[in-house]
Amino acid sequence: MTHKATKIPAGKYAAIIKPKITRNSSRMQPAVVLVLKPPVVEEAEQYFSFPSWSFVRERLRVFGFASDQELDSADVRLFTGRQPYTFSSRRWEVPLIEALDLTYPEP
């Protein structure tokens, strides 16, 4: 049986970045989980794991998704206290979705 991966559709999502709990995570490059919450409550949240925050951070910056101030705040929350950071709900477009390779398996 093969699994197809489908890209999430462009749309408005609230995003949460949180540390991924790993035994050998480095303080310099923590692994992170990105949670996308669709605006419709009945739709499921999508979870994506990344090996480093710097990978995600750079793409959010390059595509203009987040301001430097937002990214600096996320840095502080992830590096000190290991707290999640929530980005306000905004529209995610295809170039950013493709740059982050946001796919999920079809049921």
Backbone as XML, in Angstrom:
<?xml version="1.0"?>
<chain id="A" units="angstrom">
  <residue number="1" name="MET">
    <atom name="N" x="0.843" y="-1.164" z="0.000"/>
    <atom name="CA" x="0.000" y="0.000" z="0.000"/>
    <atom name="C" x="0.898" y="1.240" z="0.000"/>
  </residue>
  <residue number="2" name="THR">
    <atom name="N" x="0.625" y="2.175" z="-0.894"/>
    <atom name="CA" x="1.419" y="3.397" z="-0.956"/>
    <atom name="C" x="0.631" y="4.554" z="-0.357"/>
  </residue>
  <residue number="3" name="HIS">
    <atom name="N" x="1.372" y="5.485" z="0.229"/>
    <atom name="CA" x="0.742" y="6.671" z="0.786"/>
    <atom name="C" x="1.057" y="7.857" z="-0.098"/>
  </residue>
  <residue number="4" name="LYS">
    <atom name="N" x="0.036" y="8.606" z="-0.450"/>
    <atom name="CA" x="0.243" y="9.845" z="-1.178"/>
    <atom name="C" x="0.331" y="10.970" z="-0.166"/>
  </residue>
  <residue number="5" name="ALA">
    <atom name="N" x="1.123" y="11.963" z="-0.477"/>
    <atom name="CA" x="1.177" y="13.138" z="0.371"/>
    <atom name="C" x="0.478" y="14.274" z="-0.358"/>
  </residue>
  <residue number="6" name="THR">
    <atom name="N" x="-0.349" y="14.999" z="0.359"/>
    <atom name="CA" x="-1.086" y="16.111" z="-0.207"/>
    <atom name="C" x="-0.650" y="17.386" z="0.483"/>
  </residue>
  <residue number="7" name="LYS">
    <atom name="N" x="-0.423" y="18.408" z="-0.301"/>
    <atom name="CA" x="-0.046" y="19.684" z="0.293"/>
    <atom name="C" x="-1.272" y="20.313" z="0.944"/>
  </residue>
  <residue number="8" name="ILE">
    <atom name="N" x="-1.049" y="20.994" z="2.038"/>
    <atom name="CA" x="-2.165" y="21.697" z="2.651"/>
    <atom name="C" x="-2.567" y="22.836" z="1.715"/>
  </residue>
  <residue number="9" name="PRO">
    <atom name="N" x="-3.822" y="23.171" z="1.671"/>
    <atom name="CA" x="-4.254" y="24.255" z="0.780"/>
    <atom name="C" x="-3.854" y="25.614" z="1.340"/>
  </residue>
  <residue number="10" name="ALA">
    <atom name="N" x="-3.653" y="26.568" z="0.432"/>
    <atom name="CA" x="-3.435" y="27.938" z="0.875"/>
    <atom name="C" x="-4.684" y="28.363" z="1.642"/>
  </residue>
  <residue number="11" name="GLY">
    <atom name="N" x="-4.508" y="29.174" z="2.644"/>
    <atom name="CA" x="-5.658" y="29.617" z="3.416"/>
    <atom name="C" x="-5.223" y="30.313" z="4.684"/>
  </residue>
  <residue number="12" name="LYS">
    <atom name="N" x="-6.201" y="30.728" z="5.452"/>
    <atom name="CA" x="-5.930" y="31.444" z="6.692"/>
    <atom name="C" x="-5.768" y="30.440" z="7.826"/>
  </residue>
  <residue number="13" name="TYR">
    <atom name="N" x="-4.642" y="30.522" z="8.505"/>
    <atom name="CA" x="-4.349" y="29.630" z="9.629"/>
    <atom name="C" x="-3.742" y="30.442" z="10.760"/>
  </residue>
  <residue number="14" name="ALA">
    <atom name="N" x="-3.992" y="30.000" z="11.981"/>
    <atom name="CA" x="-3.200" y="30.475" z="13.116"/>
    <atom name="C" x="-2.079" y="29.457" z="13.253"/>
  </residue>
  <residue number="15" name="ALA">
    <atom name="N" x="-0.892" y="29.910" z="13.595"/>
    <atom name="CA" x="0.253" y="29.005" z="13.672"/>
    <atom name="C" x="0.863" y="29.037" z="15.061"/>
  </residue>
  <residue number="16" name="ILE">
    <atom name="N" x="1.231" y="27.874" z="15.553"/>
    <atom name="CA" x="1.931" y="27.759" z="16.828"/>
    <atom name="C" x="3.263" y="27.068" z="16.550"/>
  </residue>
  <residue number="17" name="ILE">
    <atom name="N" x="4.329" y="27.666" z="17.054"/>
    <atom name="CA" x="5.656" y="27.056" z="16.988"/>
    <atom name="C" x="5.995" y="26.619" z="18.401"/>
  </residue>
  <residue number="18" name="LYS">
    <atom name="N" x="6.354" y="25.358" z="18.570"/>
    <atom name="CA" x="6.736" y="24.911" z="19.908"/>
    <atom name="C" x="7.931" y="23.980" z="19.815"/>
  </residue>
  <residue number="19" name="PRO">
    <atom name="N" x="8.706" y="23.910" z="20.885"/>
    <atom name="CA" x="9.872" y="23.018" z="20.861"/>
    <atom name="C" x="9.433" y="21.568" z="20.742"/>
  </residue>
  <residue number="20" name="LYS">
    <atom name="N" x="10.221" y="20.801" z="20.027"/>
    <atom name="CA" x="9.992" y="19.356" z="19.945"/>
    <atom name="C" x="10.859" y="18.730" z="21.020"/>
  </residue>
  <residue number="21" name="ILE">
    <atom name="N" x="10.247" y="17.998" z="21.882"/>
    <atom name="CA" x="10.976" y="17.398" z="22.993"/>
    <atom name="C" x="11.778" y="16.210" z="22.473"/>
  </residue>
  <residue number="22" name="THR">
    <atom name="N" x="13.089" y="16.344" z="22.533"/>
    <atom name="CA" x="13.991" y="15.265" z="22.143"/>
    <atom name="C" x="15.073" y="15.129" z="23.203"/>
  </residue>
  <residue number="23" name="ARG">
    <atom name="N" x="15.615" y="13.939" z="23.334"/>
    <atom name="CA" x="16.645" y="13.693" z="24.347"/>
    <atom name="C" x="17.936" y="14.449" z="24.076"/>
  </residue>
  <residue number="24" name="ASN">
    <atom name="N" x="18.312" y="14.501" z="22.830"/>
    <atom name="CA" x="19.594" y="15.109" z="22.512"/>
    <atom name="C" x="19.420" y="16.395" z="21.704"/>
  </residue>
  <residue number="25" name="SER">
    <atom name="N" x="18.438" y="17.202" z="22.097"/>
    <atom name="CA" x="18.254" y="18.468" z="21.388"/>
    <atom name="C" x="19.321" y="19.461" z="21.822"/>
  </residue>
  <residue number="26" name="SER">
    <atom name="N" x="19.749" y="20.267" z="20.893"/>
    <atom name="CA" x="20.787" y="21.262" z="21.151"/>
    <atom name="C" x="20.137" y="22.609" z="21.445"/>
  </residue>
  <residue number="27" name="ARG">
    <atom name="N" x="20.687" y="23.363" z="22.357"/>
    <atom name="CA" x="20.160" y="24.690" z="22.659"/>
    <atom name="C" x="20.356" y="25.642" z="21.491"/>
  </residue>
  <residue number="28" name="MET">
    <atom name="N" x="21.349" y="25.387" z="20.653"/>
    <atom name="CA" x="21.618" y="26.277" z="19.528"/>
    <atom name="C" x="20.612" y="26.071" z="18.390"/>
  </residue>
  <residue number="29" name="GLN">
    <atom name="N" x="20.221" y="24.857" z="18.128"/>
    <atom name="CA" x="19.342" y="24.547" z="17.004"/>
    <atom name="C" x="18.220" y="23.607" z="17.458"/>
  </residue>
  <residue number="30" name="PRO">
    <atom name="N" x="17.267" y="24.099" z="18.234"/>
    <atom name="CA" x="16.241" y="23.172" z="18.724"/>
    <atom name="C" x="15.309" y="22.714" z="17.604"/>
  </residue>
  <residue number="31" name="ALA">
    <atom name="N" x="14.897" y="21.465" z="17.693"/>
    <atom name="CA" x="13.876" y="20.966" z="16.778"/>
    <atom name="C" x="12.554" y="21.605" z="17.194"/>
  </residue>
  <residue number="32" name="VAL">
    <atom name="N" x="11.687" y="21.830" z="16.205"/>
    <atom name="CA" x="10.417" y="22.485" z="16.505"/>
    <atom name="C" x="9.267" y="21.778" z="15.816"/>
  </residue>
  <residue number="33" name="VAL">
    <atom name="N" x="8.082" y="22.020" z="16.345"/>
    <atom name="CA" x="6.845" y="21.535" z="15.755"/>
    <atom name="C" x="6.035" y="22.765" z="15.370"/>
  </residue>
  <residue number="34" name="LEU">
    <atom name="N" x="5.514" y="22.753" z="14.148"/>
    <atom name="CA" x="4.640" y="23.807" z="13.660"/>
    <atom name="C" x="3.226" y="23.247" z="13.646"/>
  </residue>
  <residue number="35" name="VAL">
    <atom name="N" x="2.306" y="23.925" z="14.306"/>
    <atom name="CA" x="0.909" y="23.511" z="14.336"/>
    <atom name="C" x="0.100" y="24.568" z="13.600"/>
  </residue>
  <residue number="36" name="LEU">
    <atom name="N" x="-0.603" y="24.156" z="12.555"/>
    <atom name="CA" x="-1.476" y="25.072" z="11.831"/>
    <atom name="C" x="-2.915" y="24.791" z="12.228"/>
  </residue>
  <residue number="37" name="LYS">
    <atom name="N" x="-3.584" y="25.831" z="12.703"/>
    <atom name="CA" x="-4.974" y="25.712" z="13.122"/>
    <atom name="C" x="-5.852" y="26.387" z="12.090"/>
  </residue>
  <residue number="38" name="PRO">
    <atom name="N" x="-6.704" y="25.630" z="11.400"/>
    <atom name="CA" x="-7.601" y="26.240" z="10.416"/>
    <atom name="C" x="-8.656" y="27.094" z="11.113"/>
  </residue>
  <residue number="39" name="PRO">
    <atom name="N" x="-9.246" y="28.051" z="10.390"/>
    <atom name="CA" x="-10.244" y="28.930" z="11.009"/>
    <atom name="C" x="-11.535" y="28.205" z="11.378"/>
  </residue>
  <residue number="40" name="VAL">
    <atom name="N" x="-11.821" y="27.100" z="10.703"/>
    <atom name="CA" x="-13.041" y="26.337" z="10.992"/>
    <atom name="C" x="-12.732" y="25.330" z="12.093"/>
  </residue>
  <residue number="41" name="VAL">
    <atom name="N" x="-13.449" y="25.419" z="13.186"/>
    <atom name="CA" x="-13.187" y="24.582" z="14.361"/>
    <atom name="C" x="-13.307" y="23.097" z="14.038"/>
  </residue>
  <residue number="42" name="GLU">
    <atom name="N" x="-14.181" y="22.739" z="13.129"/>
    <atom name="CA" x="-14.400" y="21.325" z="12.812"/>
    <atom name="C" x="-13.226" y="20.702" z="12.058"/>
  </residue>
  <residue number="43" name="GLU">
    <atom name="N" x="-12.393" y="21.523" z="11.441"/>
    <atom name="CA" x="-11.251" y="20.989" z="10.692"/>
    <atom name="C" x="-10.104" y="20.674" z="11.649"/>
  </residue>
  <residue number="44" name="ALA">
    <atom name="N" x="-9.368" y="19.618" z="11.329"/>
    <atom name="CA" x="-8.279" y="19.167" z="12.198"/>
    <atom name="C" x="-7.057" y="20.081" z="12.082"/>
  </residue>
  <residue number="45" name="GLU">
    <atom name="N" x="-6.345" y="20.207" z="13.200"/>
    <atom name="CA" x="-5.074" y="20.918" z="13.186"/>
    <atom name="C" x="-4.063" y="20.063" z="12.429"/>
  </residue>
  <residue number="46" name="GLN">
    <atom name="N" x="-3.090" y="20.725" z="11.801"/>
    <atom name="CA" x="-2.037" y="20.025" z="11.078"/>
    <atom name="C" x="-0.717" y="20.213" z="11.825"/>
  </residue>
  <residue number="47" name="TYR">
    <atom name="N" x="0.021" y="19.117" z="12.032"/>
    <atom name="CA" x="1.286" y="19.155" z="12.772"/>
    <atom name="C" x="2.441" y="18.826" z="11.828"/>
  </residue>
  <residue number="48" name="PHE">
    <atom name="N" x="3.489" y="19.641" z="11.888"/>
    <atom name="CA" x="4.667" y="19.441" z="11.049"/>
    <atom name="C" x="5.914" y="19.575" z="11.913"/>
  </residue>
  <residue number="49" name="SER">
    <atom name="N" x="6.834" y="18.666" z="11.749"/>
    <atom name="CA" x="8.054" y="18.652" z="12.552"/>
    <atom name="C" x="9.238" y="19.097" z="11.700"/>
  </residue>
  <residue number="50" name="PHE">
    <atom name="N" x="10.136" y="19.894" z="12.303"/>
    <atom name="CA" x="11.321" y="20.382" z="11.612"/>
    <atom name="C" x="12.553" y="20.166" z="12.488"/>
  </residue>
  <residue number="51" name="PRO">
    <atom name="N" x="13.688" y="19.884" z="11.868"/>
    <atom name="CA" x="14.894" y="19.615" z="12.650"/>
    <atom name="C" x="15.469" y="20.840" z="13.343"/>
  </residue>
  <residue number="52" name="SER">
    <atom name="N" x="15.122" y="22.034" z="12.860"/>
    <atom name="CA" x="15.649" y="23.224" z="13.532"/>
    <atom name="C" x="14.707" y="24.408" z="13.371"/>
  </residue>
  <residue number="53" name="TRP">
    <atom name="N" x="14.713" y="25.263" z="14.375"/>
    <atom name="CA" x="13.945" y="26.496" z="14.335"/>
    <atom name="C" x="14.536" y="27.446" z="13.292"/>
  </residue>
  <residue number="54" name="SER">
    <atom name="N" x="15.837" y="27.452" z="13.127"/>
    <atom name="CA" x="16.463" y="28.378" z="12.174"/>
    <atom name="C" x="15.961" y="28.133" z="10.745"/>
  </residue>
  <residue number="55" name="PHE">
    <atom name="N" x="15.709" y="26.883" z="10.382"/>
    <atom name="CA" x="15.173" y="26.547" z="9.060"/>
    <atom name="C" x="13.810" y="27.210" z="8.860"/>
  </residue>
  <residue number="56" name="VAL">
    <atom name="N" x="12.921" y="27.026" z="9.818"/>
    <atom name="CA" x="11.571" y="27.584" z="9.719"/>
    <atom name="C" x="11.628" y="29.112" z="9.799"/>
  </residue>
  <residue number="57" name="ARG">
    <atom name="N" x="12.412" y="29.623" z="10.729"/>
    <atom name="CA" x="12.505" y="31.070" z="10.946"/>
    <atom name="C" x="12.937" y="31.799" z="9.675"/>
  </residue>
  <residue number="58" name="GLU">
    <atom name="N" x="13.953" y="31.287" z="9.003"/>
    <atom name="CA" x="14.463" y="31.951" z="7.806"/>
    <atom name="C" x="13.405" y="31.998" z="6.710"/>
  </residue>
  <residue number="59" name="ARG">
    <atom name="N" x="12.649" y="30.937" z="6.542"/>
    <atom name="CA" x="11.614" y="30.922" z="5.509"/>
    <atom name="C" x="10.453" y="31.841" z="5.867"/>
  </residue>
  <residue number="60" name="LEU">
    <atom name="N" x="10.080" y="31.894" z="7.132"/>
    <atom name="CA" x="9.035" y="32.836" z="7.546"/>
    <atom name="C" x="9.475" y="34.270" z="7.271"/>
  </residue>
  <residue number="61" name="ARG">
    <atom name="N" x="10.758" y="34.549" z="7.491"/>
    <atom name="CA" x="11.300" y="35.888" z="7.252"/>
    <atom name="C" x="11.381" y="36.192" z="5.753"/>
  </residue>
  <residue number="62" name="VAL">
    <atom name="N" x="11.948" y="35.261" z="4.987"/>
    <atom name="CA" x="12.137" y="35.482" z="3.550"/>
    <atom name="C" x="10.802" y="35.713" z="2.840"/>
  </residue>
  <residue number="63" name="PHE">
    <atom name="N" x="9.779" y="34.970" z="3.223"/>
    <atom name="CA" x="8.486" y="35.103" z="2.559"/>
    <atom name="C" x="7.611" y="36.185" z="3.182"/>
  </residue>
  <residue number="64" name="GLY">
    <atom name="N" x="8.163" y="36.944" z="4.114"/>
    <atom name="CA" x="7.423" y="38.060" z="4.696"/>
    <atom name="C" x="6.247" y="37.639" z="5.556"/>
  </residue>
  <residue number="65" name="PHE">
    <atom name="N" x="6.279" y="36.391" z="6.027"/>
    <atom name="CA" x="5.167" y="35.900" z="6.840"/>
    <atom name="C" x="5.174" y="36.524" z="8.223"/>
  </residue>
  <residue number="66" name="ALA">
    <atom name="N" x="6.356" y="36.745" z="8.768"/>
    <atom name="CA" x="6.474" y="37.273" z="10.121"/>
    <atom name="C" x="7.479" y="38.416" z="10.147"/>
  </residue>
  <residue number="67" name="SER">
    <atom name="N" x="7.201" y="39.379" z="11.006"/>
    <atom name="CA" x="8.119" y="40.509" z="11.150"/>
    <atom name="C" x="9.329" y="40.092" z="11.979"/>
  </residue>
  <residue number="68" name="ASP">
    <atom name="N" x="10.400" y="40.869" z="11.895"/>
    <atom name="CA" x="11.581" y="40.586" z="12.712"/>
    <atom name="C" x="11.218" y="40.593" z="14.192"/>
  </residue>
  <residue number="69" name="GLN">
    <atom name="N" x="10.337" y="41.507" z="14.591"/>
    <atom name="CA" x="9.925" y="41.582" z="16.005"/>
    <atom name="C" x="9.212" y="40.297" z="16.433"/>
  </residue>
  <residue number="70" name="GLU">
    <atom name="N" x="8.314" y="39.787" z="15.588"/>
    <atom name="CA" x="7.631" y="38.529" z="15.910"/>
    <atom name="C" x="8.624" y="37.375" z="16.004"/>
  </residue>
  <residue number="71" name="LEU">
    <atom name="N" x="9.553" y="37.326" z="15.058"/>
    <atom name="CA" x="10.529" y="36.243" z="15.056"/>
    <atom name="C" x="11.462" y="36.333" z="16.254"/>
  </residue>
  <residue number="72" name="ASP">
    <atom name="N" x="11.838" y="37.551" z="16.651"/>
    <atom name="CA" x="12.670" y="37.720" z="17.846"/>
    <atom name="C" x="11.925" y="37.251" z="19.090"/>
  </residue>
  <residue number="73" name="SER">
    <atom name="N" x="10.626" y="37.559" z="19.157"/>
    <atom name="CA" x="9.813" y="37.101" z="20.299"/>
    <atom name="C" x="9.718" y="35.580" z="20.328"/>
  </residue>
  <residue number="74" name="ALA">
    <atom name="N" x="9.569" y="34.984" z="19.143"/>
    <atom name="CA" x="9.522" y="33.519" z="19.062"/>
    <atom name="C" x="10.853" y="32.930" z="19.507"/>
  </residue>
  <residue number="75" name="ASP">
    <atom name="N" x="11.965" y="33.550" z="19.103"/>
    <atom name="CA" x="13.296" y="33.085" z="19.525"/>
    <atom name="C" x="13.381" y="33.014" z="21.037"/>
  </residue>
  <residue number="76" name="VAL">
    <atom name="N" x="12.985" y="34.099" z="21.681"/>
    <atom name="CA" x="13.090" y="34.186" z="23.143"/>
    <atom name="C" x="12.247" y="33.106" z="23.798"/>
  </residue>
  <residue number="77" name="ARG">
    <atom name="N" x="11.022" y="32.934" z="23.321"/>
    <atom name="CA" x="10.133" y="31.952" z="23.941"/>
    <atom name="C" x="10.619" y="30.525" z="23.729"/>
  </residue>
  <residue number="78" name="LEU">
    <atom name="N" x="11.208" y="30.264" z="22.564"/>
    <atom name="CA" x="11.690" y="28.906" z="22.310"/>
    <atom name="C" x="12.995" y="28.607" z="23.043"/>
  </residue>
  <residue number="79" name="PHE">
    <atom name="N" x="13.860" y="29.591" z="23.159"/>
    <atom name="CA" x="15.180" y="29.354" z="23.740"/>
    <atom name="C" x="15.220" y="29.466" z="25.258"/>
  </residue>
  <residue number="80" name="THR">
    <atom name="N" x="14.269" y="30.213" z="25.827"/>
    <atom name="CA" x="14.304" y="30.355" z="27.297"/>
    <atom name="C" x="13.015" y="29.752" z="27.869"/>
  </residue>
  <residue number="81" name="GLY">
    <atom name="N" x="12.700" y="28.987" z="28.564"/>
    <atom name="CA" x="11.394" y="28.588" z="29.039"/>
    <atom name="C" x="10.657" y="27.575" z="28.192"/>
  </residue>
  <residue number="82" name="ARG">
    <atom name="N" x="11.134" y="27.310" z="26.986"/>
    <atom name="CA" x="10.548" y="26.276" z="26.135"/>
    <atom name="C" x="9.033" y="26.406" z="26.011"/>
  </residue>
  <residue number="83" name="GLN">
    <atom name="N" x="8.590" y="27.634" z="25.781"/>
    <atom name="CA" x="7.161" y="27.891" z="25.629"/>
    <atom name="C" x="6.800" y="27.998" z="24.155"/>
  </residue>
  <residue number="84" name="PRO">
    <atom name="N" x="5.573" y="27.653" z="23.826"/>
    <atom name="CA" x="5.153" y="27.811" z="22.430"/>
    <atom name="C" x="4.964" y="29.283" z="22.085"/>
  </residue>
  <residue number="85" name="TYR">
    <atom name="N" x="5.048" y="29.595" z="20.819"/>
    <atom name="CA" x="4.799" y="30.949" z="20.344"/>
    <atom name="C" x="3.673" y="30.873" z="19.323"/>
  </residue>
  <residue number="86" name="THR">
    <atom name="N" x="2.649" y="31.709" z="19.490"/>
    <atom name="CA" x="1.504" y="31.716" z="18.583"/>
    <atom name="C" x="1.560" y="32.922" z="17.668"/>
  </residue>
  <residue number="87" name="PHE">
    <atom name="N" x="1.532" y="32.657" z="16.359"/>
    <atom name="CA" x="1.410" y="33.734" z="15.385"/>
    <atom name="C" x="-0.078" y="34.007" z="15.187"/>
  </residue>
  <residue number="88" name="SER">
    <atom name="N" x="-0.428" y="35.249" z="15.007"/>
    <atom name="CA" x="-1.829" y="35.584" z="14.776"/>
    <atom name="C" x="-2.310" y="34.905" z="13.490"/>
  </residue>
  <residue number="89" name="SER">
    <atom name="N" x="-3.604" y="34.741" z="13.392"/>
    <atom name="CA" x="-4.187" y="34.101" z="12.223"/>
    <atom name="C" x="-3.934" y="34.969" z="10.996"/>
  </residue>
  <residue number="90" name="ARG">
    <atom name="N" x="-3.389" y="34.351" z="9.959"/>
    <atom name="CA" x="-3.124" y="35.072" z="8.712"/>
    <atom name="C" x="-3.102" y="34.091" z="7.553"/>
  </residue>
  <residue number="91" name="ARG">
    <atom name="N" x="-3.089" y="34.624" z="6.364"/>
    <atom name="CA" x="-3.158" y="33.780" z="5.168"/>
    <atom name="C" x="-1.791" y="33.197" z="4.832"/>
  </residue>
  <residue number="92" name="TRP">
    <atom name="N" x="-1.760" y="31.877" z="4.664"/>
    <atom name="CA" x="-0.561" y="31.169" z="4.221"/>
    <atom name="C" x="-0.705" y="30.927" z="2.729"/>
  </residue>
  <residue number="93" name="GLU">
    <atom name="N" x="0.307" y="31.329" z="1.969"/>
    <atom name="CA" x="0.271" y="31.192" z="0.515"/>
    <atom name="C" x="1.145" y="30.023" z="0.055"/>
  </residue>
  <residue number="94" name="VAL">
    <atom name="N" x="0.923" y="29.607" z="-1.183"/>
    <atom name="CA" x="1.595" y="28.435" z="-1.749"/>
    <atom name="C" x="3.127" y="28.522" z="-1.703"/>
  </residue>
  <residue number="95" name="PRO">
    <atom name="N" x="3.766" y="29.649" z="-2.033"/>
    <atom name="CA" x="5.240" y="29.644" z="-1.998"/>
    <atom name="C" x="5.816" y="29.276" z="-0.628"/>
  </residue>
  <residue number="96" name="LEU">
    <atom name="N" x="5.213" y="29.780" z="0.444"/>
    <atom name="CA" x="5.692" y="29.436" z="1.785"/>
    <atom name="C" x="5.375" y="27.977" z="2.105"/>
  </residue>
  <residue number="97" name="ILE">
    <atom name="N" x="4.189" y="27.529" z="1.752"/>
    <atom name="CA" x="3.804" y="26.133" z="1.996"/>
    <atom name="C" x="4.772" y="25.183" z="1.289"/>
  </residue>
  <residue number="98" name="GLU">
    <atom name="N" x="5.132" y="25.516" z="0.047"/>
    <atom name="CA" x="6.074" y="24.673" z="-0.695"/>
    <atom name="C" x="7.484" y="24.764" z="-0.127"/>
  </residue>
  <residue number="99" name="ALA">
    <atom name="N" x="7.900" y="25.956" z="0.294"/>
    <atom name="CA" x="9.243" y="26.125" z="0.852"/>
    <atom name="C" x="9.414" y="25.324" z="2.132"/>
  </residue>
  <residue number="100" name="LEU">
    <atom name="N" x="8.348" y="25.209" z="2.902"/>
    <atom name="CA" x="8.409" y="24.428" z="4.142"/>
    <atom name="C" x="8.052" y="22.955" z="3.911"/>
  </residue>
  <residue number="101" name="ASP">
    <atom name="N" x="7.625" y="22.606" z="2.686"/>
    <atom name="CA" x="7.215" y="21.253" z="2.346"/>
    <atom name="C" x="6.134" y="20.757" z="3.300"/>
  </residue>
  <residue number="102" name="LEU">
    <atom name="N" x="5.078" y="21.545" z="3.422"/>
    <atom name="CA" x="3.982" y="21.177" z="4.323"/>
    <atom name="C" x="3.045" y="20.206" z="3.608"/>
  </residue>
  <residue number="103" name="THR">
    <atom name="N" x="3.237" y="18.937" z="3.903"/>
    <atom name="CA" x="2.396" y="17.891" z="3.328"/>
    <atom name="C" x="1.853" y="17.034" z="4.462"/>
  </residue>
  <residue number="104" name="TYR">
    <atom name="N" x="0.750" y="16.389" z="4.188"/>
    <atom name="CA" x="0.223" y="15.440" z="5.167"/>
    <atom name="C" x="-0.277" y="14.215" z="4.418"/>
  </residue>
  <residue number="105" name="PRO">
    <atom name="N" x="-0.237" y="13.052" z="5.057"/>
    <atom name="CA" x="-0.652" y="11.827" z="4.356"/>
    <atom name="C" x="-2.158" y="11.800" z="4.123"/>
  </residue>
  <residue number="106" name="GLU">
    <atom name="N" x="-2.551" y="11.293" z="2.985"/>
    <atom name="CA" x="-3.977" y="11.112" z="2.731"/>
    <atom name="C" x="-4.490" y="9.937" z="3.555"/>
  </residue>
  <residue number="107" name="PRO">
    <atom name="N" x="-5.716" y="10.016" z="4.016"/>
    <atom name="CA" x="-6.255" y="8.889" z="4.814"/>
    <atom name="C" x="-6.457" y="7.647" z="3.994"/>
  </residue>
</chain>
